[in-house]
């Protein structure tokens, strides 16, 4: 357990895009992803929407992993792992709604277990592992979520019950938005969106807008405001002790995976230079004289 200074470098974004069918969730996610990477080959779409992502293949040569039922949390986790191992920079999960409400998703799993309240004790840990896979991924992740109109039955001032419309609600687990860095809500067929959560403070309070690749570029710049990898590599080369190396490794915790090879290489160099110094100390004439080695003075008994 150790206190560390905060760093913005190497932030992996968790972005959400929600909206009704036909509002442009997939297209907007692809625009964001391209703005962040400037390389279509580094983008992967986990597609649960009947291969709808392929309709946008004219945009560029991005990668698609078509995910079919059952939409269990474990299948989503496996898909994320495949994309990570393929070296993707951005993973678009289009959509996460199926993991919750789709065939073989959490709600159906709960129903098959009996639909009792206590049955959630078996379902929620599986769903949480899916959430953890998103949060712990070494890639930027964009999730899309379907929205539905939210109603409730209220009692009016006249004592009669009436149906009240409360806008729209994301079709996924309660509180998923809290896990996101930024959440965009598409509000109409013209792809206009508003921001419902923004930890970057880049879009909060601004007028409604259309998501383009420029928004992705802005987010990428925000991620890279902190110390660069090249700066840290130079600091590593200037170290002369193991303690300095250890301090750098702990200070730049967000870059641990990238800097570890350079840390180990510098550690080896310091070890070699230390051995050379020790060797010189051993054969130093003054040291030899002080230790009485090869002295012309006769030893005792001679």
ZADO-1210 file (C-alpha; in nm, 4 decimals, padded with zeros to 6 digits):
<atoms>
<atom x="00.0000" y="00.0000" z="00.0000" code="UNK" pos="1"/>
<atom x="00.1631" y="00.3215" z="-00.1161" code="UNK" pos="2"/>
<atom x="00.0712" y="00.6833" z="-00.1969" code="UNK" pos="3"/>
<atom x="00.1491" y="00.7943" z="-00.5527" code="UNK" pos="4"/>
<atom x="00.1134" y="01.1176" z="-00.7469" code="UNK" pos="5"/>
<atom x="-00.1699" y="01.1072" z="-01.0001" code="UNK" pos="6"/>
<atom x="-00.0832" y="01.0879" z="-01.3695" code="UNK" pos="7"/>
<atom x="-00.2986" y="01.1345" z="-01.6774" code="UNK" pos="8"/>
<atom x="-00.0691" y="00.9524" z="-01.9196" code="UNK" pos="9"/>
<atom x="-00.1754" y="00.6174" z="-02.0586" code="UNK" pos="10"/>
<atom x="-00.5383" y="00.6564" z="-01.9507" code="UNK" pos="11"/>
<atom x="-00.7600" y="00.3892" z="-02.1026" code="UNK" pos="12"/>
<atom x="-01.1008" y="00.5372" z="-02.1729" code="UNK" pos="13"/>
<atom x="-01.4317" y="00.3683" z="-02.0959" code="UNK" pos="14"/>
<atom x="-01.6828" y="00.5415" z="-02.3225" code="UNK" pos="15"/>
<atom x="-02.0544" y="00.4781" z="-02.3481" code="UNK" pos="16"/>
<atom x="-02.2928" y="00.5604" z="-02.6333" code="UNK" pos="17"/>
<atom x="-02.6630" y="00.4974" z="-02.5790" code="UNK" pos="18"/>
<atom x="-02.9700" y="00.5610" z="-02.7870" code="UNK" pos="19"/>
<atom x="-03.2793" y="00.4146" z="-02.9468" code="UNK" pos="20"/>
<atom x="-03.2616" y="00.1949" z="-03.2549" code="UNK" pos="21"/>
<atom x="-03.1604" y="00.3899" z="-03.5650" code="UNK" pos="22"/>
<atom x="-03.0054" y="00.6821" z="-03.3782" code="UNK" pos="23"/>
<atom x="-02.6500" y="00.5991" z="-03.4968" code="UNK" pos="24"/>
<atom x="-02.4789" y="00.4223" z="-03.2064" code="UNK" pos="25"/>
<atom x="-02.2524" y="00.2017" z="-03.4210" code="UNK" pos="26"/>
<atom x="-02.1574" y="00.4794" z="-03.6631" code="UNK" pos="27"/>
<atom x="-02.0812" y="00.7226" z="-03.3798" code="UNK" pos="28"/>
<atom x="-01.8689" y="00.4612" z="-03.2002" code="UNK" pos="29"/>
<atom x="-01.6649" y="00.3990" z="-03.5167" code="UNK" pos="30"/>
<atom x="-01.6093" y="00.7729" z="-03.5637" code="UNK" pos="31"/>
<atom x="-01.4853" y="00.8072" z="-03.2063" code="UNK" pos="32"/>
<atom x="-01.2578" y="00.5043" z="-03.2393" code="UNK" pos="33"/>
<atom x="-01.0982" y="00.6262" z="-03.5614" code="UNK" pos="34"/>
<atom x="-01.0357" y="00.9693" z="-03.4149" code="UNK" pos="35"/>
<atom x="-00.8547" y="00.8029" z="-03.1250" code="UNK" pos="36"/>
<atom x="-00.6386" y="00.5706" z="-03.3369" code="UNK" pos="37"/>
<atom x="-00.6166" y="00.7175" z="-03.6893" code="UNK" pos="38"/>
<atom x="-00.5821" y="00.3524" z="-03.7922" code="UNK" pos="39"/>
<atom x="-00.8852" y="00.1390" z="-03.8816" code="UNK" pos="40"/>
<atom x="-00.6833" y="-00.1821" z="-03.8428" code="UNK" pos="41"/>
<atom x="-00.6455" y="-00.1112" z="-03.4683" code="UNK" pos="42"/>
<atom x="-01.0223" y="-00.1046" z="-03.4139" code="UNK" pos="43"/>
<atom x="-01.2325" y="-00.4130" z="-03.3327" code="UNK" pos="44"/>
<atom x="-01.6112" y="-00.4317" z="-03.3091" code="UNK" pos="45"/>
<atom x="-01.7706" y="-00.7068" z="-03.1000" code="UNK" pos="46"/>
<atom x="-02.0977" y="-00.7157" z="-03.2930" code="UNK" pos="47"/>
<atom x="-02.4138" y="-00.8609" z="-03.1368" code="UNK" pos="48"/>
<atom x="-02.6441" y="-00.6649" z="-03.3710" code="UNK" pos="49"/>
<atom x="-02.6742" y="-00.9184" z="-03.6544" code="UNK" pos="50"/>
<atom x="-02.3538" y="-00.8074" z="-03.8301" code="UNK" pos="51"/>
<atom x="-02.4744" y="-00.4459" z="-03.8498" code="UNK" pos="52"/>
<atom x="-02.1176" y="-00.3137" z="-03.8101" code="UNK" pos="53"/>
<atom x="-02.0284" y="-00.4565" z="-04.1513" code="UNK" pos="54"/>
<atom x="-02.2726" y="-00.2069" z="-04.3073" code="UNK" pos="55"/>
<atom x="-02.0067" y="00.0574" z="-04.2364" code="UNK" pos="56"/>
<atom x="-01.7184" y="-00.1295" z="-04.4000" code="UNK" pos="57"/>
<atom x="-01.6874" y="00.1565" z="-04.6501" code="UNK" pos="58"/>
<atom x="-01.5462" y="00.3720" z="-04.3695" code="UNK" pos="59"/>
<atom x="-01.2311" y="00.1614" z="-04.3395" code="UNK" pos="60"/>
<atom x="-01.0863" y="-00.1838" z="-04.2803" code="UNK" pos="61"/>
<atom x="-01.1745" y="-00.2277" z="-03.9151" code="UNK" pos="62"/>
<atom x="-01.2051" y="-00.5711" z="-03.7538" code="UNK" pos="63"/>
<atom x="-01.5315" y="-00.7417" z="-03.6615" code="UNK" pos="64"/>
<atom x="-01.6009" y="-01.0258" z="-03.4193" code="UNK" pos="65"/>
<atom x="-01.9611" y="-01.1405" z="-03.4691" code="UNK" pos="66"/>
<atom x="-02.1001" y="-01.2618" z="-03.1380" code="UNK" pos="67"/>
<atom x="-02.4063" y="-01.4858" z="-03.1499" code="UNK" pos="68"/>
<atom x="-02.6274" y="-01.6311" z="-02.8730" code="UNK" pos="69"/>
<atom x="-02.5947" y="-01.7233" z="-02.5964" code="UNK" pos="70"/>
<atom x="-02.4975" y="-01.3743" z="-02.4830" code="UNK" pos="71"/>
<atom x="-02.3563" y="-01.4855" z="-02.1480" code="UNK" pos="72"/>
<atom x="-02.1050" y="-01.2680" z="-01.9579" code="UNK" pos="73"/>
<atom x="-01.8376" y="-01.5329" z="-02.0196" code="UNK" pos="74"/>
<atom x="-01.8817" y="-01.5117" z="-02.3982" code="UNK" pos="75"/>
<atom x="-01.8356" y="-01.1343" z="-02.3880" code="UNK" pos="76"/>
<atom x="-01.5231" y="-01.1751" z="-02.1728" code="UNK" pos="77"/>
<atom x="-01.3805" y="-01.4261" z="-02.4220" code="UNK" pos="78"/>
<atom x="-01.4469" y="-01.1850" z="-02.7097" code="UNK" pos="79"/>
<atom x="-01.2692" y="-00.8998" z="-02.5282" code="UNK" pos="80"/>
<atom x="-00.9715" y="-01.1286" z="-02.4634" code="UNK" pos="81"/>
<atom x="-00.9487" y="-01.2227" z="-02.8328" code="UNK" pos="82"/>
<atom x="-00.9432" y="-00.8547" z="-02.9333" code="UNK" pos="83"/>
<atom x="-00.6751" y="-00.7725" z="-02.6768" code="UNK" pos="84"/>
<atom x="-00.4515" y="-01.0581" z="-02.7907" code="UNK" pos="85"/>
<atom x="-00.4892" y="-00.9372" z="-03.1503" code="UNK" pos="86"/>
<atom x="-00.3287" y="-00.6059" z="-03.0500" code="UNK" pos="87"/>
<atom x="-00.6325" y="-00.3820" z="-03.0873" code="UNK" pos="88"/>
<atom x="-00.6196" y="-00.0275" z="-02.9498" code="UNK" pos="89"/>
<atom x="-00.9954" y="00.0330" z="-02.9340" code="UNK" pos="90"/>
<atom x="-01.2659" y="-00.2286" z="-02.8736" code="UNK" pos="91"/>
<atom x="-01.6257" y="-00.1379" z="-02.9523" code="UNK" pos="92"/>
<atom x="-01.8835" y="-00.3602" z="-02.7801" code="UNK" pos="93"/>
<atom x="-02.1973" y="-00.3186" z="-02.9882" code="UNK" pos="94"/>
<atom x="-02.3997" y="-00.3715" z="-02.7770" code="UNK" pos="95"/>
<atom x="-02.3804" y="-00.4579" z="-02.4074" code="UNK" pos="96"/>
<atom x="-02.7613" y="-00.4714" z="-02.3875" code="UNK" pos="97"/>
<atom x="-02.7605" y="-00.8354" z="-02.5007" code="UNK" pos="98"/>
<atom x="-02.5375" y="-00.9364" z="-02.2062" code="UNK" pos="99"/>
<atom x="-02.8147" y="-00.8141" z="-01.9771" code="UNK" pos="100"/>
<atom x="-03.1392" y="-00.8747" z="-02.1649" code="UNK" pos="101"/>
<atom x="-03.0522" y="-01.0893" z="-02.4664" code="UNK" pos="102"/>
<atom x="-03.0803" y="-01.4625" z="-02.5267" code="UNK" pos="103"/>
<atom x="-02.8610" y="-01.6316" z="-02.2674" code="UNK" pos="104"/>
<atom x="-02.7993" y="-01.2981" z="-02.0927" code="UNK" pos="105"/>
<atom x="-02.8195" y="-01.2240" z="-01.7215" code="UNK" pos="106"/>
<atom x="-03.1963" y="-01.1793" z="-01.7004" code="UNK" pos="107"/>
<atom x="-03.2571" y="-01.5113" z="-01.8769" code="UNK" pos="108"/>
<atom x="-02.9968" y="-01.6862" z="-01.6626" code="UNK" pos="109"/>
<atom x="-03.1733" y="-01.5548" z="-01.3531" code="UNK" pos="110"/>
<atom x="-03.5088" y="-01.6745" z="-01.4834" code="UNK" pos="111"/>
<atom x="-03.3721" y="-02.0226" z="-01.5591" code="UNK" pos="112"/>
<atom x="-03.2406" y="-02.0475" z="-01.2023" code="UNK" pos="113"/>
<atom x="-03.5916" y="-01.9914" z="-01.0721" code="UNK" pos="114"/>
<atom x="-03.6331" y="-01.6155" z="-01.0873" code="UNK" pos="115"/>
<atom x="-03.6123" y="-01.5765" z="-00.7105" code="UNK" pos="116"/>
<atom x="-03.4375" y="-01.2869" z="-00.5389" code="UNK" pos="117"/>
<atom x="-03.1737" y="-01.5189" z="-00.3895" code="UNK" pos="118"/>
<atom x="-03.0883" y="-01.6464" z="-00.7379" code="UNK" pos="119"/>
<atom x="-02.9195" y="-01.3124" z="-00.8128" code="UNK" pos="120"/>
<atom x="-02.6367" y="-01.4281" z="-00.5846" code="UNK" pos="121"/>
<atom x="-02.5342" y="-01.6643" z="-00.8656" code="UNK" pos="122"/>
<atom x="-02.5885" y="-01.4210" z="-01.1509" code="UNK" pos="123"/>
<atom x="-02.4371" y="-01.0968" z="-01.0201" code="UNK" pos="124"/>
<atom x="-02.0808" y="-01.2345" z="-00.9753" code="UNK" pos="125"/>
<atom x="-02.0829" y="-01.3479" z="-01.3391" code="UNK" pos="126"/>
<atom x="-02.2056" y="-01.0065" z="-01.4537" code="UNK" pos="127"/>
<atom x="-01.9439" y="-00.8329" z="-01.2370" code="UNK" pos="128"/>
<atom x="-01.6667" y="-01.0309" z="-01.4075" code="UNK" pos="129"/>
<atom x="-01.7900" y="-00.8893" z="-01.7381" code="UNK" pos="130"/>
<atom x="-01.7779" y="-00.5352" z="-01.5947" code="UNK" pos="131"/>
<atom x="-01.4293" y="-00.6042" z="-01.4569" code="UNK" pos="132"/>
<atom x="-01.3123" y="-00.7240" z="-01.8000" code="UNK" pos="133"/>
<atom x="-01.4146" y="-00.3853" z="-01.9414" code="UNK" pos="134"/>
<atom x="-01.2585" y="-00.1830" z="-01.6589" code="UNK" pos="135"/>
<atom x="-00.9315" y="-00.3787" z="-01.6523" code="UNK" pos="136"/>
<atom x="-00.8773" y="-00.4014" z="-02.0267" code="UNK" pos="137"/>
<atom x="-00.5532" y="-00.2594" z="-02.1647" code="UNK" pos="138"/>
<atom x="-00.7516" y="-00.1211" z="-02.4605" code="UNK" pos="139"/>
<atom x="-00.9816" y="00.1773" z="-02.4900" code="UNK" pos="140"/>
<atom x="-01.3372" y="00.0418" z="-02.4800" code="UNK" pos="141"/>
<atom x="-01.6508" y="00.1949" z="-02.6277" code="UNK" pos="142"/>
<atom x="-01.9816" y="00.0366" z="-02.5316" code="UNK" pos="143"/>
<atom x="-02.3135" y="00.0944" z="-02.7029" code="UNK" pos="144"/>
<atom x="-02.6419" y="00.0471" z="-02.5180" code="UNK" pos="145"/>
<atom x="-03.0007" y="00.0426" z="-02.6345" code="UNK" pos="146"/>
<atom x="-03.2483" y="00.2767" z="-02.4676" code="UNK" pos="147"/>
<atom x="-03.6189" y="00.2310" z="-02.4065" code="UNK" pos="148"/>
<atom x="-03.8935" y="00.4659" z="-02.2949" code="UNK" pos="149"/>
<atom x="-03.9323" y="00.4524" z="-01.9181" code="UNK" pos="150"/>
<atom x="-04.2839" y="00.4624" z="-01.7697" code="UNK" pos="151"/>
<atom x="-04.4324" y="00.4373" z="-01.4228" code="UNK" pos="152"/>
<atom x="-04.7826" y="00.4124" z="-01.2774" code="UNK" pos="153"/>
<atom x="-04.8454" y="00.7105" z="-01.0495" code="UNK" pos="154"/>
<atom x="-05.1460" y="00.8348" z="-00.8553" code="UNK" pos="155"/>
<atom x="-05.2712" y="01.1783" z="-00.9626" code="UNK" pos="156"/>
<atom x="-05.4133" y="01.4552" z="-00.7449" code="UNK" pos="157"/>
<atom x="-05.7614" y="01.3217" z="-00.8124" code="UNK" pos="158"/>
<atom x="-05.6649" y="00.9868" z="-00.6608" code="UNK" pos="159"/>
<atom x="-05.6723" y="00.8045" z="-00.9947" code="UNK" pos="160"/>
<atom x="-05.3793" y="00.6074" z="-01.1333" code="UNK" pos="161"/>
<atom x="-05.2133" y="00.7292" z="-01.4502" code="UNK" pos="162"/>
<atom x="-04.9164" y="00.6330" z="-01.6659" code="UNK" pos="163"/>
<atom x="-04.6270" y="00.8808" z="-01.6447" code="UNK" pos="164"/>
<atom x="-04.3467" y="00.8930" z="-01.9011" code="UNK" pos="165"/>
<atom x="-03.9970" y="00.9529" z="-01.7568" code="UNK" pos="166"/>
<atom x="-03.7913" y="00.9811" z="-02.0752" code="UNK" pos="167"/>
<atom x="-03.5659" y="00.6936" z="-02.1731" code="UNK" pos="168"/>
<atom x="-03.3584" y="00.4429" z="-01.9807" code="UNK" pos="169"/>
<atom x="-03.0539" y="00.2355" z="-02.0776" code="UNK" pos="170"/>
<atom x="-03.1185" y="-00.1378" z="-02.1141" code="UNK" pos="171"/>
<atom x="-02.8373" y="-00.2763" z="-01.9013" code="UNK" pos="172"/>
<atom x="-02.7606" y="-00.3269" z="-01.5327" code="UNK" pos="173"/>
<atom x="-02.8432" y="-00.0485" z="-01.2917" code="UNK" pos="174"/>
<atom x="-02.5484" y="00.1844" z="-01.2337" code="UNK" pos="175"/>
<atom x="-02.3373" y="00.0831" z="-01.5340" code="UNK" pos="176"/>
<atom x="-02.2945" y="00.4492" z="-01.6272" code="UNK" pos="177"/>
<atom x="-02.1036" y="00.5082" z="-01.3025" code="UNK" pos="178"/>
<atom x="-01.8199" y="00.2920" z="-01.4364" code="UNK" pos="179"/>
<atom x="-01.7688" y="00.5043" z="-01.7482" code="UNK" pos="180"/>
<atom x="-01.5275" y="00.7890" z="-01.8129" code="UNK" pos="181"/>
<atom x="-01.7738" y="00.9520" z="-02.0497" code="UNK" pos="182"/>
<atom x="-02.1294" y="00.8717" z="-02.1579" code="UNK" pos="183"/>
<atom x="-02.2936" y="01.0087" z="-02.4723" code="UNK" pos="184"/>
<atom x="-02.6719" y="00.9895" z="-02.5165" code="UNK" pos="185"/>
<atom x="-02.7995" y="01.0077" z="-02.8761" code="UNK" pos="186"/>
<atom x="-03.1304" y="01.1922" z="-02.8734" code="UNK" pos="187"/>
<atom x="-03.2655" y="01.1676" z="-03.2302" code="UNK" pos="188"/>
<atom x="-03.2267" y="01.0163" z="-03.5778" code="UNK" pos="189"/>
<atom x="-02.9962" y="01.3028" z="-03.6809" code="UNK" pos="190"/>
<atom x="-02.7252" y="01.1594" z="-03.4496" code="UNK" pos="191"/>
<atom x="-02.7384" y="01.4605" z="-03.2181" code="UNK" pos="192"/>
<atom x="-02.6107" y="01.3748" z="-02.8728" code="UNK" pos="193"/>
<atom x="-02.5800" y="01.5138" z="-02.5245" code="UNK" pos="194"/>
<atom x="-02.3450" y="01.4153" z="-02.2424" code="UNK" pos="195"/>
<atom x="-02.4888" y="01.2537" z="-01.9303" code="UNK" pos="196"/>
<atom x="-02.1516" y="01.1991" z="-01.7616" code="UNK" pos="197"/>
<atom x="-01.8087" y="01.3467" z="-01.8345" code="UNK" pos="198"/>
<atom x="-01.5010" y="01.2943" z="-01.6178" code="UNK" pos="199"/>
<atom x="-01.2857" y="01.4611" z="-01.8836" code="UNK" pos="200"/>
<atom x="-01.4779" y="01.7919" z="-01.8616" code="UNK" pos="201"/>
<atom x="-01.4314" y="01.8257" z="-02.2376" code="UNK" pos="202"/>
<atom x="-01.7986" y="01.8108" z="-02.3372" code="UNK" pos="203"/>
<atom x="-01.9972" y="01.8784" z="-02.0198" code="UNK" pos="204"/>
<atom x="-02.2278" y="02.1780" z="-02.0457" code="UNK" pos="205"/>
<atom x="-02.1781" y="02.2217" z="-02.4201" code="UNK" pos="206"/>
<atom x="-02.4660" y="02.2372" z="-02.6715" code="UNK" pos="207"/>
<atom x="-02.5882" y="01.9186" z="-02.8387" code="UNK" pos="208"/>
<atom x="-02.3544" y="01.8031" z="-03.1147" code="UNK" pos="209"/>
<atom x="-02.2842" y="01.5221" z="-03.3621" code="UNK" pos="210"/>
<atom x="-02.0065" y="01.2799" z="-03.2731" code="UNK" pos="211"/>
<atom x="-01.7253" y="01.2883" z="-03.5313" code="UNK" pos="212"/>
<atom x="-01.3672" y="01.1653" z="-03.5441" code="UNK" pos="213"/>
<atom x="-01.2623" y="01.5075" z="-03.4146" code="UNK" pos="214"/>
<atom x="-01.4201" y="01.4191" z="-03.0792" code="UNK" pos="215"/>
<atom x="-01.2014" y="01.1073" z="-03.0747" code="UNK" pos="216"/>
<atom x="-00.8902" y="01.3142" z="-03.1477" code="UNK" pos="217"/>
<atom x="-00.9805" y="01.5491" z="-02.8620" code="UNK" pos="218"/>
<atom x="-01.0131" y="01.2559" z="-02.6244" code="UNK" pos="219"/>
<atom x="-00.6817" y="01.1087" z="-02.7379" code="UNK" pos="220"/>
<atom x="-00.5077" y="01.4412" z="-02.6724" code="UNK" pos="221"/>
<atom x="-00.6632" y="01.4495" z="-02.3252" code="UNK" pos="222"/>
<atom x="-00.5260" y="01.1020" z="-02.2544" code="UNK" pos="223"/>
<atom x="-00.1752" y="01.2042" z="-02.3576" code="UNK" pos="224"/>
<atom x="-00.1441" y="01.5240" z="-02.1538" code="UNK" pos="225"/>
<atom x="00.0799" y="01.3661" z="-01.8924" code="UNK" pos="226"/>
<atom x="00.4355" y="01.2368" z="-01.9002" code="UNK" pos="227"/>
<atom x="00.5265" y="01.0640" z="-02.2257" code="UNK" pos="228"/>
<atom x="00.6879" y="00.7218" z="-02.2485" code="UNK" pos="229"/>
<atom x="00.9980" y="00.8773" z="-02.4073" code="UNK" pos="230"/>
<atom x="01.0397" y="01.1114" z="-02.1095" code="UNK" pos="231"/>
<atom x="01.0265" y="00.8183" z="-01.8682" code="UNK" pos="232"/>
<atom x="01.2773" y="00.6184" z="-02.0775" code="UNK" pos="233"/>
<atom x="01.5243" y="00.9080" z="-02.0558" code="UNK" pos="234"/>
<atom x="01.4765" y="00.9223" z="-01.6792" code="UNK" pos="235"/>
<atom x="01.5466" y="00.5482" z="-01.6574" code="UNK" pos="236"/>
<atom x="01.8739" y="00.5834" z="-01.8477" code="UNK" pos="237"/>
<atom x="01.9897" y="00.8611" z="-01.6149" code="UNK" pos="238"/>
<atom x="01.9468" y="00.6480" z="-01.3010" code="UNK" pos="239"/>
<atom x="02.2531" y="00.5076" z="-01.1236" code="UNK" pos="240"/>
<atom x="02.1052" y="00.3108" z="-00.8339" code="UNK" pos="241"/>
<atom x="01.8484" y="00.0388" z="-00.7814" code="UNK" pos="242"/>
<atom x="01.6590" y="00.2684" z="-00.5464" code="UNK" pos="243"/>
<atom x="01.6172" y="00.5299" z="-00.8199" code="UNK" pos="244"/>
<atom x="01.4878" y="00.2616" z="-01.0585" code="UNK" pos="245"/>
<atom x="01.2418" y="00.1359" z="-00.8002" code="UNK" pos="246"/>
<atom x="01.1168" y="00.4898" z="-00.7412" code="UNK" pos="247"/>
<atom x="01.0601" y="00.5490" z="-01.1157" code="UNK" pos="248"/>
<atom x="00.8753" y="00.2202" z="-01.1532" code="UNK" pos="249"/>
<atom x="00.6403" y="00.3058" z="-00.8671" code="UNK" pos="250"/>
<atom x="00.5968" y="00.6690" z="-00.9722" code="UNK" pos="251"/>
<atom x="00.4829" y="00.5804" z="-01.3241" code="UNK" pos="252"/>
<atom x="00.2397" y="00.3051" z="-01.2319" code="UNK" pos="253"/>
<atom x="00.0205" y="00.3694" z="-01.5379" code="UNK" pos="254"/>
<atom x="00.3165" y="00.2867" z="-01.7656" code="UNK" pos="255"/>
<atom x="00.4444" y="-00.0175" z="-01.5778" code="UNK" pos="256"/>
<atom x="00.3960" y="-00.2639" z="-01.8621" code="UNK" pos="257"/>
<atom x="00.5704" y="-00.0402" z="-02.1170" code="UNK" pos="258"/>
<atom x="00.8661" y="00.0620" z="-01.9016" code="UNK" pos="259"/>
<atom x="00.9387" y="-00.2747" z="-01.7365" code="UNK" pos="260"/>
<atom x="01.1728" y="-00.3968" z="-02.0169" code="UNK" pos="261"/>
<atom x="01.3733" y="-00.0717" z="-01.9964" code="UNK" pos="262"/>
<atom x="01.3808" y="-00.0941" z="-01.6165" code="UNK" pos="263"/>
<atom x="01.5211" y="-00.4493" z="-01.6326" code="UNK" pos="264"/>
<atom x="01.7774" y="-00.3535" z="-01.8970" code="UNK" pos="265"/>
<atom x="01.9021" y="-00.0575" z="-01.6896" code="UNK" pos="266"/>
<atom x="01.9065" y="-00.2758" z="-01.3774" code="UNK" pos="267"/>
<atom x="02.1347" y="-00.5212" z="-01.5567" code="UNK" pos="268"/>
<atom x="02.3657" y="-00.2365" z="-01.6653" code="UNK" pos="269"/>
<atom x="02.3878" y="-00.1050" z="-01.3084" code="UNK" pos="270"/>
<atom x="02.4650" y="-00.4559" z="-01.1787" code="UNK" pos="271"/>
<atom x="02.7498" y="-00.4951" z="-01.4297" code="UNK" pos="272"/>
<atom x="02.8978" y="-00.1554" z="-01.3479" code="UNK" pos="273"/>
<atom x="02.8781" y="-00.2386" z="-00.9752" code="UNK" pos="274"/>
<atom x="03.0637" y="-00.5665" z="-01.0315" code="UNK" pos="275"/>
<atom x="03.3369" y="-00.3848" z="-01.2220" code="UNK" pos="276"/>
<atom x="03.3781" y="-00.1335" z="-00.9395" code="UNK" pos="277"/>
<atom x="03.3953" y="-00.4157" z="-00.6845" code="UNK" pos="278"/>
<atom x="03.6561" y="-00.5940" z="-00.8925" code="UNK" pos="279"/>
<atom x="03.8697" y="-00.2788" z="-00.9108" code="UNK" pos="280"/>
<atom x="03.8452" y="-00.2425" z="-00.5355" code="UNK" pos="281"/>
<atom x="03.9752" y="-00.5964" z="-00.4897" code="UNK" pos="282"/>
<atom x="04.2821" y="-00.5472" z="-00.7085" code="UNK" pos="283"/>
<atom x="04.3505" y="-00.1888" z="-00.6014" code="UNK" pos="284"/>
<atom x="04.7148" y="-00.1688" z="-00.4863" code="UNK" pos="285"/>
<atom x="04.6203" y="00.0298" z="-00.1775" code="UNK" pos="286"/>
<atom x="04.3647" y="-00.2345" z="-00.0843" code="UNK" pos="287"/>
<atom x="04.6248" y="-00.5079" z="-00.1350" code="UNK" pos="288"/>
<atom x="04.8755" y="-00.3257" z="00.0838" code="UNK" pos="289"/>
<atom x="04.6177" y="-00.2596" z="00.3556" code="UNK" pos="290"/>
<atom x="04.5214" y="-00.6258" z="00.3627" code="UNK" pos="291"/>
<atom x="04.8813" y="-00.7442" z="00.3758" code="UNK" pos="292"/>
<atom x="04.8398" y="-00.9518" z="00.0615" code="UNK" pos="293"/>
<atom x="05.1652" y="-01.0166" z="-00.1298" code="UNK" pos="294"/>
<atom x="05.3468" y="-00.8087" z="00.1292" code="UNK" pos="295"/>
<atom x="05.7248" y="-00.8501" z="00.1462" code="UNK" pos="296"/>
<atom x="05.6945" y="-00.8756" z="00.5200" code="UNK" pos="297"/>
<atom x="05.7366" y="-01.2342" z="00.6373" code="UNK" pos="298"/>
<atom x="05.4323" y="-01.3927" z="00.7922" code="UNK" pos="299"/>
<atom x="05.4416" y="-01.5404" z="01.1390" code="UNK" pos="300"/>
<atom x="05.6596" y="-01.8531" z="01.1771" code="UNK" pos="301"/>
<atom x="05.8849" y="-01.7649" z="00.8874" code="UNK" pos="302"/>
</atoms>
